[in-house]
Amino acid sequence: MVDIRLYGKLRRYISESRAGQGNVMKVTPRPEETLEQLLARIGIPLDDIYTIFFNSRLLVSRSQMAYWMRYQQVHENPLEWKLDVAVKAGDRVGIFGRDMAALVI
């Protein structure tokens, strides 16, 4: 299972069948599935997302401040929105909506 933590208004995408505890959604990844494919499959539109952390590292953000915060990053440029990382059982994803932008910058 992949643990997906949704913050802010994104919590509305957690269905009872996928609910873990509180803001956690548990999803079984498909073979060779990317994060972008997984998000499309579970119905979370990219336009609603402000920042994504993947296994405790910054994957993407809409904020220029991402560079200044000195988060460990998955890609060199988190502003490019590369969601082609493969997901596998045990991965942890934190997704902040546009309404939660101030918490991650």
Backbone atoms as SQL, in Angstrom:
CREATE TABLE atoms (id INTEGER PRIMARY KEY, chain TEXT, resi INTEGER, resn TEXT, atom TEXT, x REAL, y REAL, z REAL);
INSERT INTO atoms VALUES
  (1, 'A', 1, 'MET', 'N', 0.826, -1.185, 0.000),
  (2, 'A', 1, 'MET', 'CA', 0.000, 0.000, 0.000),
  (3, 'A', 1, 'MET', 'C', 0.872, 1.251, 0.000),
  (4, 'A', 2, 'VAL', 'N', 0.378, 2.278, -0.649),
  (5, 'A', 2, 'VAL', 'CA', 0.991, 3.600, -0.609),
  (6, 'A', 2, 'VAL', 'C', 0.147, 4.446, 0.334),
  (7, 'A', 3, 'ASP', 'N', 0.797, 5.115, 1.284),
  (8, 'A', 3, 'ASP', 'CA', 0.088, 6.034, 2.173),
  (9, 'A', 3, 'ASP', 'C', 0.104, 7.413, 1.545),
  (10, 'A', 4, 'ILE', 'N', -1.070, 7.965, 1.318),
  (11, 'A', 4, 'ILE', 'CA', -1.185, 9.312, 0.760),
  (12, 'A', 4, 'ILE', 'C', -1.858, 10.179, 1.808),
  (13, 'A', 5, 'ARG', 'N', -1.124, 11.169, 2.298),
  (14, 'A', 5, 'ARG', 'CA', -1.673, 12.104, 3.283),
  (15, 'A', 5, 'ARG', 'C', -2.150, 13.342, 2.548),
  (16, 'A', 6, 'LEU', 'N', -3.412, 13.644, 2.730),
  (17, 'A', 6, 'LEU', 'CA', -4.019, 14.787, 2.060),
  (18, 'A', 6, 'LEU', 'C', -4.307, 15.876, 3.077),
  (19, 'A', 7, 'TYR', 'N', -3.929, 17.099, 2.735),
  (20, 'A', 7, 'TYR', 'CA', -4.085, 18.220, 3.651),
  (21, 'A', 7, 'TYR', 'C', -5.029, 19.262, 3.075),
  (22, 'A', 8, 'GLY', 'N', -5.726, 19.944, 3.976),
  (23, 'A', 8, 'GLY', 'CA', -6.635, 21.003, 3.567),
  (24, 'A', 8, 'GLY', 'C', -7.857, 20.433, 2.871),
  (25, 'A', 9, 'LYS', 'N', -8.331, 21.160, 1.884),
  (26, 'A', 9, 'LYS', 'CA', -9.543, 20.774, 1.161),
  (27, 'A', 9, 'LYS', 'C', -9.374, 19.490, 0.355),
  (28, 'A', 10, 'LEU', 'N', -8.144, 19.043, 0.178),
  (29, 'A', 10, 'LEU', 'CA', -7.914, 17.786, -0.549),
  (30, 'A', 10, 'LEU', 'C', -8.457, 16.580, 0.206),
  (31, 'A', 11, 'ARG', 'N', -8.713, 16.737, 1.495),
  (32, 'A', 11, 'ARG', 'CA', -9.241, 15.615, 2.290),
  (33, 'A', 11, 'ARG', 'C', -10.570, 15.105, 1.747),
  (34, 'A', 12, 'ARG', 'N', -11.265, 15.940, 0.979),
  (35, 'A', 12, 'ARG', 'CA', -12.567, 15.522, 0.426),
  (36, 'A', 12, 'ARG', 'C', -12.428, 14.347, -0.548),
  (37, 'A', 13, 'TYR', 'N', -11.215, 14.082, -1.023),
  (38, 'A', 13, 'TYR', 'CA', -10.994, 12.978, -1.966),
  (39, 'A', 13, 'TYR', 'C', -10.822, 11.626, -1.275),
  (40, 'A', 14, 'ILE', 'N', -10.803, 11.610, 0.028),
  (41, 'A', 14, 'ILE', 'CA', -10.640, 10.342, 0.741),
  (42, 'A', 14, 'ILE', 'C', -11.998, 9.645, 0.828),
  (43, 'A', 15, 'SER', 'N', -12.108, 8.523, 0.167),
  (44, 'A', 15, 'SER', 'CA', -13.349, 7.740, 0.248),
  (45, 'A', 15, 'SER', 'C', -13.231, 6.785, 1.432),
  (46, 'A', 16, 'GLU', 'N', -14.355, 6.354, 1.932),
  (47, 'A', 16, 'GLU', 'CA', -14.329, 5.438, 3.074),
  (48, 'A', 16, 'GLU', 'C', -13.601, 4.143, 2.759),
  (49, 'A', 17, 'SER', 'N', -13.679, 3.692, 1.522),
  (50, 'A', 17, 'SER', 'CA', -13.020, 2.431, 1.164),
  (51, 'A', 17, 'SER', 'C', -11.500, 2.560, 1.163),
  (52, 'A', 18, 'ARG', 'N', -10.982, 3.777, 1.030),
  (53, 'A', 18, 'ARG', 'CA', -9.530, 3.985, 1.009),
  (54, 'A', 18, 'ARG', 'C', -9.023, 4.676, 2.268),
  (55, 'A', 19, 'ALA', 'N', -9.897, 4.965, 3.183),
  (56, 'A', 19, 'ALA', 'CA', -9.512, 5.732, 4.368),
  (57, 'A', 19, 'ALA', 'C', -8.608, 4.927, 5.287),
  (58, 'A', 20, 'GLY', 'N', -7.608, 5.592, 5.795),
  (59, 'A', 20, 'GLY', 'CA', -6.749, 5.030, 6.826),
  (60, 'A', 20, 'GLY', 'C', -7.163, 5.694, 8.122),
  (61, 'A', 21, 'GLN', 'N', -6.315, 6.535, 8.650),
  (62, 'A', 21, 'GLN', 'CA', -6.636, 7.298, 9.848),
  (63, 'A', 21, 'GLN', 'C', -6.581, 8.779, 9.504),
  (64, 'A', 22, 'GLY', 'N', -7.612, 9.512, 9.838),
  (65, 'A', 22, 'GLY', 'CA', -7.621, 10.960, 9.640),
  (66, 'A', 22, 'GLY', 'C', -7.482, 11.350, 8.187),
  (67, 'A', 23, 'ASN', 'N', -6.343, 11.910, 7.846),
  (68, 'A', 23, 'ASN', 'CA', -6.125, 12.431, 6.493),
  (69, 'A', 23, 'ASN', 'C', -5.350, 11.465, 5.596),
  (70, 'A', 24, 'VAL', 'N', -5.274, 10.192, 5.964),
  (71, 'A', 24, 'VAL', 'CA', -4.475, 9.221, 5.209),
  (72, 'A', 24, 'VAL', 'C', -5.373, 8.368, 4.315),
  (73, 'A', 25, 'MET', 'N', -4.965, 8.282, 3.054),
  (74, 'A', 25, 'MET', 'CA', -5.618, 7.400, 2.089),
  (75, 'A', 25, 'MET', 'C', -4.627, 6.279, 1.787),
  (76, 'A', 26, 'LYS', 'N', -5.084, 5.057, 1.795),
  (77, 'A', 26, 'LYS', 'CA', -4.229, 3.914, 1.490),
  (78, 'A', 26, 'LYS', 'C', -4.639, 3.367, 0.132),
  (79, 'A', 27, 'VAL', 'N', -3.653, 3.281, -0.778),
  (80, 'A', 27, 'VAL', 'CA', -3.931, 2.861, -2.156),
  (81, 'A', 27, 'VAL', 'C', -2.923, 1.788, -2.555),
  (82, 'A', 28, 'THR', 'N', -3.407, 0.757, -3.185),
  (83, 'A', 28, 'THR', 'CA', -2.529, -0.287, -3.709),
  (84, 'A', 28, 'THR', 'C', -2.015, 0.161, -5.074),
  (85, 'A', 29, 'PRO', 'N', -0.693, 0.289, -5.234),
  (86, 'A', 29, 'PRO', 'CA', -0.158, 0.722, -6.529),
  (87, 'A', 29, 'PRO', 'C', -0.212, -0.401, -7.555),
  (88, 'A', 30, 'ARG', 'N', -0.354, -0.014, -8.797),
  (89, 'A', 30, 'ARG', 'CA', -0.319, -0.977, -9.899),
  (90, 'A', 30, 'ARG', 'C', 1.133, -1.138, -10.355),
  (91, 'A', 31, 'PRO', 'N', 1.463, -2.254, -10.988),
  (92, 'A', 31, 'PRO', 'CA', 2.843, -2.435, -11.463),
  (93, 'A', 31, 'PRO', 'C', 3.258, -1.302, -12.403),
  (94, 'A', 32, 'GLU', 'N', 4.439, -0.766, -12.159),
  (95, 'A', 32, 'GLU', 'CA', 5.051, 0.296, -12.974),
  (96, 'A', 32, 'GLU', 'C', 4.223, 1.580, -13.041),
  (97, 'A', 33, 'GLU', 'N', 3.349, 1.788, -12.081),
  (98, 'A', 33, 'GLU', 'CA', 2.512, 2.990, -12.053),
  (99, 'A', 33, 'GLU', 'C', 3.322, 4.181, -11.543),
  (100, 'A', 34, 'THR', 'N', 3.143, 5.325, -12.178),
  (101, 'A', 34, 'THR', 'CA', 3.793, 6.555, -11.720),
  (102, 'A', 34, 'THR', 'C', 2.845, 7.292, -10.780),
  (103, 'A', 35, 'LEU', 'N', 3.394, 8.247, -10.053),
  (104, 'A', 35, 'LEU', 'CA', 2.567, 9.041, -9.161),
  (105, 'A', 35, 'LEU', 'C', 1.493, 9.791, -9.947),
  (106, 'A', 36, 'GLU', 'N', 1.850, 10.307, -11.104),
  (107, 'A', 36, 'GLU', 'CA', 0.874, 11.017, -11.925),
  (108, 'A', 36, 'GLU', 'C', -0.292, 10.088, -12.312),
  (109, 'A', 37, 'GLN', 'N', 0.015, 8.866, -12.687),
  (110, 'A', 37, 'GLN', 'CA', -1.026, 7.909, -13.047),
  (111, 'A', 37, 'GLN', 'C', -1.886, 7.541, -11.840),
  (112, 'A', 38, 'LEU', 'N', -1.246, 7.359, -10.688),
  (113, 'A', 38, 'LEU', 'CA', -1.979, 7.019, -9.482),
  (114, 'A', 38, 'LEU', 'C', -2.940, 8.144, -9.100),
  (115, 'A', 39, 'LEU', 'N', -2.476, 9.390, -9.151),
  (116, 'A', 39, 'LEU', 'CA', -3.341, 10.523, -8.805),
  (117, 'A', 39, 'LEU', 'C', -4.529, 10.617, -9.759),
  (118, 'A', 40, 'ALA', 'N', -4.299, 10.364, -11.039),
  (119, 'A', 40, 'ALA', 'CA', -5.397, 10.379, -12.008),
  (120, 'A', 40, 'ALA', 'C', -6.387, 9.256, -11.694),
  (121, 'A', 41, 'ARG', 'N', -5.861, 8.096, -11.346),
  (122, 'A', 41, 'ARG', 'CA', -6.721, 6.943, -11.064),
  (123, 'A', 41, 'ARG', 'C', -7.610, 7.171, -9.856),
  (124, 'A', 42, 'ILE', 'N', -7.080, 7.828, -8.822),
  (125, 'A', 42, 'ILE', 'CA', -7.894, 8.041, -7.622),
  (126, 'A', 42, 'ILE', 'C', -8.679, 9.352, -7.687),
  (127, 'A', 43, 'GLY', 'N', -8.500, 10.115, -8.770),
  (128, 'A', 43, 'GLY', 'CA', -9.355, 11.267, -9.005),
  (129, 'A', 43, 'GLY', 'C', -8.946, 12.567, -8.347),
  (130, 'A', 44, 'ILE', 'N', -7.652, 12.763, -8.120),
  (131, 'A', 44, 'ILE', 'CA', -7.189, 14.034, -7.546),
  (132, 'A', 44, 'ILE', 'C', -6.608, 14.880, -8.676),
  (133, 'A', 45, 'PRO', 'N', -7.284, 15.982, -9.038),
  (134, 'A', 45, 'PRO', 'CA', -6.791, 16.822, -10.138),
  (135, 'A', 45, 'PRO', 'C', -5.525, 17.587, -9.755),
  (136, 'A', 46, 'LEU', 'N', -4.577, 17.637, -10.675),
  (137, 'A', 46, 'LEU', 'CA', -3.314, 18.332, -10.409),
  (138, 'A', 46, 'LEU', 'C', -3.531, 19.814, -10.141),
  (139, 'A', 47, 'ASP', 'N', -4.558, 20.401, -10.716),
  (140, 'A', 47, 'ASP', 'CA', -4.820, 21.828, -10.504),
  (141, 'A', 47, 'ASP', 'C', -5.160, 22.153, -9.049),
  (142, 'A', 48, 'ASP', 'N', -5.614, 21.170, -8.289),
  (143, 'A', 48, 'ASP', 'CA', -5.954, 21.387, -6.879),
  (144, 'A', 48, 'ASP', 'C', -4.734, 21.295, -5.965),
  (145, 'A', 49, 'ILE', 'N', -3.612, 20.843, -6.494),
  (146, 'A', 49, 'ILE', 'CA', -2.420, 20.567, -5.686),
  (147, 'A', 49, 'ILE', 'C', -1.442, 21.735, -5.732),
  (148, 'A', 50, 'TYR', 'N', -0.867, 22.051, -4.553),
  (149, 'A', 50, 'TYR', 'CA', 0.138, 23.108, -4.458),
  (150, 'A', 50, 'TYR', 'C', 1.547, 22.525, -4.296),
  (151, 'A', 51, 'THR', 'N', 1.664, 21.520, -3.437),
  (152, 'A', 51, 'THR', 'CA', 2.977, 20.929, -3.143),
  (153, 'A', 51, 'THR', 'C', 2.817, 19.433, -2.879),
  (154, 'A', 52, 'ILE', 'N', 3.804, 18.655, -3.339),
  (155, 'A', 52, 'ILE', 'CA', 3.822, 17.218, -3.063),
  (156, 'A', 52, 'ILE', 'C', 5.186, 16.832, -2.483),
  (157, 'A', 53, 'PHE', 'N', 5.142, 16.091, -1.388),
  (158, 'A', 53, 'PHE', 'CA', 6.336, 15.466, -0.831),
  (159, 'A', 53, 'PHE', 'C', 6.243, 13.973, -1.113),
  (160, 'A', 54, 'PHE', 'N', 7.371, 13.381, -1.507),
  (161, 'A', 54, 'PHE', 'CA', 7.431, 11.956, -1.833),
  (162, 'A', 54, 'PHE', 'C', 8.510, 11.332, -0.964),
  (163, 'A', 55, 'ASN', 'N', 8.110, 10.431, -0.073),
  (164, 'A', 55, 'ASN', 'CA', 9.043, 9.798, 0.874),
  (165, 'A', 55, 'ASN', 'C', 9.881, 10.846, 1.604),
  (166, 'A', 56, 'SER', 'N', 9.205, 11.846, 2.131),
  (167, 'A', 56, 'SER', 'CA', 9.783, 12.923, 2.962),
  (168, 'A', 56, 'SER', 'C', 10.681, 13.894, 2.200),
  (169, 'A', 57, 'ARG', 'N', 10.673, 13.833, 0.874),
  (170, 'A', 57, 'ARG', 'CA', 11.472, 14.760, 0.069),
  (171, 'A', 57, 'ARG', 'C', 10.539, 15.547, -0.843),
  (172, 'A', 58, 'LEU', 'N', 10.871, 16.802, -1.066),
  (173, 'A', 58, 'LEU', 'CA', 10.046, 17.644, -1.923),
  (174, 'A', 58, 'LEU', 'C', 10.083, 17.136, -3.352),
  (175, 'A', 59, 'LEU', 'N', 8.913, 16.847, -3.899),
  (176, 'A', 59, 'LEU', 'CA', 8.824, 16.398, -5.285),
  (177, 'A', 59, 'LEU', 'C', 8.517, 17.574, -6.196),
  (178, 'A', 60, 'VAL', 'N', 7.428, 18.276, -5.927),
  (179, 'A', 60, 'VAL', 'CA', 7.027, 19.419, -6.747),
  (180, 'A', 60, 'VAL', 'C', 6.347, 20.480, -5.885),
  (181, 'A', 61, 'SER', 'N', 6.417, 21.722, -6.349),
  (182, 'A', 61, 'SER', 'CA', 5.744, 22.815, -5.657),
  (183, 'A', 61, 'SER', 'C', 5.453, 23.932, -6.649),
  (184, 'A', 62, 'ARG', 'N', 4.424, 24.679, -6.375),
  (185, 'A', 62, 'ARG', 'CA', 4.098, 25.844, -7.194),
  (186, 'A', 62, 'ARG', 'C', 4.751, 27.108, -6.631),
  (187, 'A', 63, 'SER', 'N', 5.524, 26.984, -5.581),
  (188, 'A', 63, 'SER', 'CA', 6.131, 28.133, -4.916),
  (189, 'A', 63, 'SER', 'C', 7.614, 28.275, -5.247),
  (190, 'A', 64, 'GLN', 'N', 8.024, 29.465, -5.598),
  (191, 'A', 64, 'GLN', 'CA', 9.440, 29.767, -5.807),
  (192, 'A', 64, 'GLN', 'C', 10.230, 29.622, -4.497),
  (193, 'A', 65, 'MET', 'N', 9.531, 29.689, -3.374),
  (194, 'A', 65, 'MET', 'CA', 10.197, 29.576, -2.075),
  (195, 'A', 65, 'MET', 'C', 10.737, 28.165, -1.825),
  (196, 'A', 66, 'ALA', 'N', 10.339, 27.223, -2.630),
  (197, 'A', 66, 'ALA', 'CA', 10.797, 25.844, -2.444),
  (198, 'A', 66, 'ALA', 'C', 12.324, 25.769, -2.411),
  (199, 'A', 67, 'TYR', 'N', 12.976, 26.589, -3.217),
  (200, 'A', 67, 'TYR', 'CA', 14.452, 26.600, -3.235),
  (201, 'A', 67, 'TYR', 'C', 15.024, 27.123, -1.924),
  (202, 'A', 68, 'TRP', 'N', 14.394, 28.122, -1.366),
  (203, 'A', 68, 'TRP', 'CA', 14.920, 28.779, -0.169),
  (204, 'A', 68, 'TRP', 'C', 14.687, 27.969, 1.094),
  (205, 'A', 69, 'MET', 'N', 13.708, 27.095, 1.085),
  (206, 'A', 69, 'MET', 'CA', 13.394, 26.312, 2.280),
  (207, 'A', 69, 'MET', 'C', 14.388, 25.173, 2.507),
  (208, 'A', 70, 'ARG', 'N', 15.177, 24.877, 1.504),
  (209, 'A', 70, 'ARG', 'CA', 16.225, 23.861, 1.594),
  (210, 'A', 70, 'ARG', 'C', 15.708, 22.467, 1.957),
  (211, 'A', 71, 'TYR', 'N', 14.534, 22.131, 1.455),
  (212, 'A', 71, 'TYR', 'CA', 14.036, 20.767, 1.607),
  (213, 'A', 71, 'TYR', 'C', 14.911, 19.839, 0.775),
  (214, 'A', 72, 'GLN', 'N', 15.073, 18.602, 1.225),
  (215, 'A', 72, 'GLN', 'CA', 15.669, 17.602, 0.351),
  (216, 'A', 72, 'GLN', 'C', 14.687, 17.398, -0.791),
  (217, 'A', 73, 'GLN', 'N', 15.206, 17.299, -2.009),
  (218, 'A', 73, 'GLN', 'CA', 14.349, 17.256, -3.184),
  (219, 'A', 73, 'GLN', 'C', 14.524, 15.960, -3.956),
  (220, 'A', 74, 'VAL', 'N', 13.480, 15.568, -4.656),
  (221, 'A', 74, 'VAL', 'CA', 13.533, 14.411, -5.531),
  (222, 'A', 74, 'VAL', 'C', 14.199, 14.806, -6.843),
  (223, 'A', 75, 'HIS', 'N', 13.774, 15.937, -7.417),
  (224, 'A', 75, 'HIS', 'CA', 14.329, 16.446, -8.668),
  (225, 'A', 75, 'HIS', 'C', 15.074, 17.747, -8.404),
  (226, 'A', 76, 'GLU', 'N', 15.945, 18.111, -9.309),
  (227, 'A', 76, 'GLU', 'CA', 16.694, 19.353, -9.161),
  (228, 'A', 76, 'GLU', 'C', 15.784, 20.579, -9.161),
  (229, 'A', 77, 'ASN', 'N', 14.744, 20.559, -9.990),
  (230, 'A', 77, 'ASN', 'CA', 13.839, 21.701, -10.083),
  (231, 'A', 77, 'ASN', 'C', 12.411, 21.282, -9.727),
  (232, 'A', 78, 'PRO', 'N', 11.975, 21.533, -8.493),
  (233, 'A', 78, 'PRO', 'CA', 10.633, 21.117, -8.088),
  (234, 'A', 78, 'PRO', 'C', 9.515, 21.933, -8.745),
  (235, 'A', 79, 'LEU', 'N', 9.867, 22.993, -9.457),
  (236, 'A', 79, 'LEU', 'CA', 8.849, 23.808, -10.122),
  (237, 'A', 79, 'LEU', 'C', 8.425, 23.211, -11.471),
  (238, 'A', 80, 'GLU', 'N', 9.130, 22.187, -11.947),
  (239, 'A', 80, 'GLU', 'CA', 8.843, 21.578, -13.253),
  (240, 'A', 80, 'GLU', 'C', 7.686, 20.580, -13.237),
  (241, 'A', 81, 'TRP', 'N', 7.192, 20.197, -12.117),
  (242, 'A', 81, 'TRP', 'CA', 6.052, 19.281, -11.988),
  (243, 'A', 81, 'TRP', 'C', 6.262, 17.963, -12.734),
  (244, 'A', 82, 'LYS', 'N', 7.370, 17.313, -12.425),
  (245, 'A', 82, 'LYS', 'CA', 7.642, 15.969, -12.936),
  (246, 'A', 82, 'LYS', 'C', 7.057, 14.968, -11.942),
  (247, 'A', 83, 'LEU', 'N', 6.003, 14.324, -12.341),
  (248, 'A', 83, 'LEU', 'CA', 5.349, 13.335, -11.477),
  (249, 'A', 83, 'LEU', 'C', 5.532, 11.924, -12.019),
  (250, 'A', 84, 'ASP', 'N', 6.613, 11.728, -12.756),
  (251, 'A', 84, 'ASP', 'CA', 6.863, 10.443, -13.390),
  (252, 'A', 84, 'ASP', 'C', 7.616, 9.462, -12.498),
  (253, 'A', 85, 'VAL', 'N', 7.638, 9.713, -11.200),
  (254, 'A', 85, 'VAL', 'CA', 8.305, 8.787, -10.281),
  (255, 'A', 85, 'VAL', 'C', 7.436, 7.549, -10.084),
  (256, 'A', 86, 'ALA', 'N', 8.060, 6.387, -10.087),
  (257, 'A', 86, 'ALA', 'CA', 7.338, 5.137, -9.881),
  (258, 'A', 86, 'ALA', 'C', 6.933, 5.023, -8.413),
  (259, 'A', 87, 'VAL', 'N', 5.720, 4.549, -8.182),
  (260, 'A', 87, 'VAL', 'CA', 5.257, 4.325, -6.813),
  (261, 'A', 87, 'VAL', 'C', 5.229, 2.827, -6.538),
  (262, 'A', 88, 'LYS', 'N', 5.539, 2.503, -5.284),
  (263, 'A', 88, 'LYS', 'CA', 5.543, 1.093, -4.888),
  (264, 'A', 88, 'LYS', 'C', 5.047, 0.991, -3.454),
  (265, 'A', 89, 'ALA', 'N', 4.703, -0.197, -3.074),
  (266, 'A', 89, 'ALA', 'CA', 4.222, -0.432, -1.711),
  (267, 'A', 89, 'ALA', 'C', 5.238, 0.108, -0.708),
  (268, 'A', 90, 'GLY', 'N', 4.743, 0.802, 0.300),
  (269, 'A', 90, 'GLY', 'CA', 5.594, 1.372, 1.335),
  (270, 'A', 90, 'GLY', 'C', 5.928, 2.840, 1.124),
  (271, 'A', 91, 'ASP', 'N', 5.666, 3.374, -0.070),
  (272, 'A', 91, 'ASP', 'CA', 5.922, 4.797, -0.320),
  (273, 'A', 91, 'ASP', 'C', 4.944, 5.657, 0.465),
  (274, 'A', 92, 'ARG', 'N', 5.402, 6.870, 0.800),
  (275, 'A', 92, 'ARG', 'CA', 4.575, 7.840, 1.510),
  (276, 'A', 92, 'ARG', 'C', 4.526, 9.123, 0.695),
  (277, 'A', 93, 'VAL', 'N', 3.332, 9.625, 0.491),
  (278, 'A', 93, 'VAL', 'CA', 3.128, 10.833, -0.304),
  (279, 'A', 93, 'VAL', 'C', 2.343, 11.825, 0.545),
  (280, 'A', 94, 'GLY', 'N', 2.840, 13.052, 0.627),
  (281, 'A', 94, 'GLY', 'CA', 2.132, 14.131, 1.318),
  (282, 'A', 94, 'GLY', 'C', 1.715, 15.158, 0.286),
  (283, 'A', 95, 'ILE', 'N', 0.422, 15.463, 0.240),
  (284, 'A', 95, 'ILE', 'CA', -0.086, 16.380, -0.781),
  (285, 'A', 95, 'ILE', 'C', -0.818, 17.532, -0.108),
  (286, 'A', 96, 'PHE', 'N', -0.342, 18.737, -0.390),
  (287, 'A', 96, 'PHE', 'CA', -0.948, 19.950, 0.150),
  (288, 'A', 96, 'PHE', 'C', -1.721, 20.654, -0.952),
  (289, 'A', 97, 'GLY', 'N', -2.940, 21.027, -0.649),
  (290, 'A', 97, 'GLY', 'CA', -3.762, 21.755, -1.597),
  (291, 'A', 97, 'GLY', 'C', -3.390, 23.224, -1.640),
  (292, 'A', 98, 'ARG', 'N', -3.977, 23.916, -2.576),
  (293, 'A', 98, 'ARG', 'CA', -3.715, 25.350, -2.728),
  (294, 'A', 98, 'ARG', 'C', -4.101, 26.138, -1.480),
  (295, 'A', 99, 'ASP', 'N', -5.071, 25.654, -0.721),
  (296, 'A', 99, 'ASP', 'CA', -5.483, 26.337, 0.493),
  (297, 'A', 99, 'ASP', 'C', -4.497, 26.139, 1.645),
  (298, 'A', 100, 'MET', 'N', -3.521, 25.274, 1.481),
  (299, 'A', 100, 'MET', 'CA', -2.534, 24.984, 2.524),
  (300, 'A', 100, 'MET', 'C', -1.129, 25.452, 2.132),
  (301, 'A', 101, 'ALA', 'N', -1.027, 26.312, 1.157),
  (302, 'A', 101, 'ALA', 'CA', 0.276, 26.737, 0.622),
  (303, 'A', 101, 'ALA', 'C', 1.181, 27.353, 1.687),
  (304, 'A', 102, 'ALA', 'N', 0.628, 28.109, 2.606),
  (305, 'A', 102, 'ALA', 'CA', 1.445, 28.808, 3.604),
  (306, 'A', 102, 'ALA', 'C', 2.140, 27.841, 4.560),
  (307, 'A', 103, 'LEU', 'N', 1.661, 26.626, 4.671),
  (308, 'A', 103, 'LEU', 'CA', 2.278, 25.668, 5.573),
  (309, 'A', 103, 'LEU', 'C', 3.550, 25.053, 5.050),
  (310, 'A', 104, 'VAL', 'N', 3.753, 25.121, 3.749),
  (311, 'A', 104, 'VAL', 'CA', 4.909, 24.443, 3.170),
  (312, 'A', 104, 'VAL', 'C', 5.907, 25.392, 2.523),
  (313, 'A', 105, 'ILE', 'N', 5.701, 26.674, 2.615),
  (314, 'A', 105, 'ILE', 'CA', 6.674, 27.596, 2.024),
  (315, 'A', 105, 'ILE', 'C', 7.418, 28.348, 3.097);
